[in-house]
């Protein structure tokens, strides 16, 4: 998102949402930049997304996931984590 919207003269909107559903925390980050084409053409193999995937795997194993998707106008990343109370 940083690279997709940073150079836009008109600015951008970034939306962060989260909700707990049973034993999982669902997070989504979306923007209204030009990312819809990127999501359609790519597996989301950017360095930043790879770093996040690796950290999720280190901390949560196969209990966490990261998915990318095209929005009606922009790009969206969905992350699901196990909910853990300490």
KOLMI-131782 format. One record per residue: residue number from 1; x, y, z of N, C-alpha, C in turn. Coordinates in Angstrom, 3 decimals, padded with zeros to 6 digits. Layout:
<recs>
NUM X Y Z X Y Z X Y Z .
...
</recs>
This chain:
<recs>
1 000.826 -001.186 000.000 000.000 000.000 000.000 000.866 001.243 000.000 .
2 001.946 001.183 000.729 002.848 002.325 000.819 003.232 002.790 -000.580 .
3 003.616 001.866 -001.450 004.084 002.247 -002.767 002.943 002.550 -003.727 .
4 001.806 001.940 -003.524 000.677 002.139 -004.433 000.032 003.504 -004.261 .
5 000.009 004.032 -003.054 -000.709 005.282 -002.833 000.193 006.466 -002.495 .
6 001.458 006.230 -002.192 002.348 007.313 -001.750 002.541 008.394 -002.806 .
7 002.526 008.027 -004.065 002.786 008.998 -005.128 001.517 009.599 -005.737 .
8 000.360 009.242 -005.236 -000.890 009.767 -005.794 -001.089 011.213 -005.358 .
9 -001.209 012.098 -006.316 -001.398 013.523 -006.016 -002.714 013.789 -005.312 .
10 -003.737 013.006 -005.632 -005.053 013.216 -005.035 -005.173 012.587 -003.648 .
11 -004.116 011.928 -003.183 -004.180 011.285 -001.881 -004.855 009.934 -001.973 .
12 -005.093 009.349 -000.842 -005.696 008.018 -000.809 -006.388 007.806 000.529 .
13 -007.242 006.818 000.552 -007.902 006.412 001.784 -007.423 005.010 002.126 .
14 -006.955 004.837 003.352 -006.550 003.521 003.848 -007.491 003.177 004.995 .
15 -008.093 002.006 004.919 -009.058 001.565 005.925 -008.514 000.332 006.637 .
16 -008.545 000.360 007.958 -008.114 -000.770 008.779 -009.320 -001.232 009.587 .
17 -009.629 -002.516 009.494 -010.766 -003.074 010.211 -010.331 -004.329 010.953 .
18 -010.983 -004.616 012.046 -010.689 -005.821 012.795 -011.923 -006.309 013.526 .
19 -012.001 -007.615 013.703 -013.093 -008.184 014.484 -012.669 -009.545 015.021 .
20 -013.198 -009.853 016.174 -012.958 -011.156 016.761 -014.134 -012.041 016.405 .
21 -013.833 -013.231 015.945 -014.863 -014.220 015.625 -014.454 -015.535 016.273 .
22 -015.151 -015.905 017.315 -014.827 -017.093 018.111 -013.368 -017.025 018.556 .
23 -012.531 -017.934 018.101 -011.138 -017.972 018.548 -010.168 -017.376 017.540 .
24 -010.654 -016.498 016.669 -009.793 -015.880 015.661 -009.963 -014.371 015.657 .
25 -008.890 -013.691 015.291 -008.906 -012.259 015.069 -008.741 -012.031 013.577 .
26 -009.695 -011.356 012.962 -009.662 -011.064 011.529 -009.318 -009.587 011.347 .
27 -008.262 -009.322 010.610 -007.833 -007.961 010.318 -007.858 -007.761 008.814 .
28 -008.231 -006.562 008.390 -008.140 -006.229 006.966 -007.633 -004.799 006.824 .
29 -006.785 -004.627 005.827 -006.252 -003.313 005.491 -006.512 -003.130 004.004 .
30 -007.192 -002.040 003.650 -007.507 -001.800 002.245 -007.214 -000.359 001.884 .
31 -007.014 -000.140 000.588 -006.811 001.223 000.091 -007.610 001.412 -001.186 .
32 -007.682 002.656 -001.637 -008.395 002.951 -002.878 -007.416 003.316 -003.986 .
33 -006.206 002.775 -003.911 -005.185 003.028 -004.922 -005.352 002.134 -006.135 .
34 -004.310 002.062 -006.959 -004.378 001.302 -008.211 -004.133 -000.190 -008.035 .
35 -004.236 -000.705 -006.849 -003.873 -002.082 -006.548 -004.791 -003.150 -007.083 .
36 -005.975 -002.811 -007.565 -006.880 -003.861 -008.045 -006.253 -004.638 -009.190 .
37 -005.505 -003.982 -010.037 -004.821 -004.671 -011.135 -003.702 -005.549 -010.584 .
38 -002.980 -005.067 -009.580 -001.915 -005.859 -008.957 -002.475 -007.141 -008.371 .
39 -003.572 -007.056 -007.658 -004.162 -008.247 -007.048 -004.605 -009.254 -008.103 .
40 -005.094 -008.762 -009.224 -005.547 -009.648 -010.289 -004.374 -010.330 -010.992 .
41 -003.224 -009.643 -011.068 -002.078 -010.146 -011.818 -001.033 -010.848 -010.978 .
42 -001.152 -010.825 -009.666 -000.056 -011.250 -008.800 -000.542 -012.163 -007.697 .
43 000.396 -012.923 -007.164 000.088 -013.744 -005.992 000.390 -012.982 -004.715 .
44 000.722 -011.706 -004.828 001.067 -010.920 -003.657 002.436 -011.272 -003.138 .
45 003.389 -011.440 -004.045 004.719 -011.903 -003.679 005.675 -010.765 -003.370 .
46 005.166 -009.607 -002.990 006.041 -008.500 -002.641 006.844 -008.797 -001.393 .
47 007.965 -008.100 -001.226 008.852 -008.330 -000.083 008.117 -008.097 001.231 .
48 007.348 -007.021 001.335 006.623 -006.726 002.572 005.638 -007.819 002.925 .
49 004.884 -008.303 001.940 003.917 -009.370 002.196 004.620 -010.675 002.542 .
50 005.749 -010.951 001.887 006.513 -012.149 002.234 007.015 -012.079 003.664 .
51 007.485 -010.904 004.081 007.946 -010.741 005.464 006.818 -010.991 006.456 .
52 005.639 -010.464 006.151 004.493 -010.676 007.049 004.125 -012.159 007.095 .
53 004.080 -012.810 005.931 003.770 -014.252 005.905 004.772 -015.043 006.748 .
54 006.060 -014.724 006.617 007.089 -015.429 007.379 006.924 -015.208 008.875 .
55 006.635 -013.987 009.290 006.447 -013.708 010.714 005.210 -014.421 011.263 .
56 004.139 -014.422 010.477 002.939 -015.146 010.912 003.238 -016.627 011.079 .
57 003.983 -017.205 010.136 004.327 -018.627 010.221 005.204 -018.910 011.435 .
58 006.152 -018.028 011.726 007.029 -018.218 012.885 006.252 -018.185 014.193 .
59 005.309 -017.255 014.288 004.572 -017.075 015.538 003.383 -018.014 015.704 .
60 002.701 -018.325 014.594 001.436 -019.047 014.701 001.374 -020.344 013.893 .
61 002.411 -020.652 013.123 002.385 -021.849 012.288 001.261 -021.784 011.276 .
62 000.554 -022.892 011.104 -000.527 -022.933 010.116 -001.855 -022.411 010.660 .
63 -001.834 -021.829 011.863 -003.056 -021.287 012.453 -003.354 -019.864 011.992 .
64 -002.442 -019.258 011.242 -002.650 -017.901 010.729 -002.577 -017.934 009.206 .
65 -003.224 -016.952 008.589 -003.148 -016.868 007.124 -003.222 -015.414 006.677 .
66 -002.686 -015.180 005.504 -002.711 -013.868 004.876 -003.195 -014.055 003.452 .
67 -004.172 -013.264 003.055 -004.725 -013.341 001.701 -004.796 -011.948 001.129 .
68 -004.588 -011.830 -000.173 -004.769 -010.545 -000.831 -005.962 -010.635 -001.765 .
69 -006.577 -009.498 -002.003 -007.758 -009.472 -002.869 -007.898 -008.098 -003.496 .
70 -008.500 -008.063 -004.651 -008.842 -006.793 -005.278 -010.127 -006.280 -004.649 .
71 -010.169 -005.003 -004.392 -011.394 -004.346 -003.922 -012.067 -003.749 -005.150 .
72 -013.275 -003.226 -004.996 -013.899 -002.555 -006.140 -012.982 -001.480 -006.740 .
73 -012.242 -000.780 -005.894 -011.239 000.166 -006.403 -010.078 000.178 -005.415 .
74 -009.131 -000.706 -005.611 -007.977 -000.725 -004.739 -007.482 -002.113 -004.434 .
75 -006.916 -002.253 -003.261 -006.212 -003.458 -002.858 -006.570 -003.757 -001.409 .
76 -006.650 -005.038 -001.057 -007.017 -005.406 000.306 -006.182 -006.593 000.764 .
77 -005.738 -006.537 001.999 -005.022 -007.642 002.627 -005.835 -008.099 003.826 .
78 -006.127 -009.390 003.875 -006.847 -009.994 004.993 -005.895 -010.891 005.768 .
79 -005.894 -010.740 007.087 -005.064 -011.563 007.962 -005.968 -012.191 009.009 .
80 -005.778 -013.465 009.240 -006.513 -014.172 010.281 -005.494 -014.749 011.257 .
81 -005.673 -014.429 012.546 -004.780 -014.884 013.612 -005.575 -015.604 014.677 .
82 -004.948 -016.542 015.357 -005.643 -017.130 016.499 -005.742 -016.104 017.623 .
83 -006.883 -016.054 018.272 -007.096 -015.131 019.397 -006.532 -015.786 020.639 .
84 -005.611 -015.094 021.299 -004.984 -015.656 022.487 -005.047 -014.650 023.609 .
85 -005.648 -015.032 024.699 -005.654 -014.205 025.890 -004.520 -014.657 026.794 .
86 -003.886 -013.692 027.409 -002.776 -014.036 028.330 -003.060 -013.543 029.697 .
</recs>
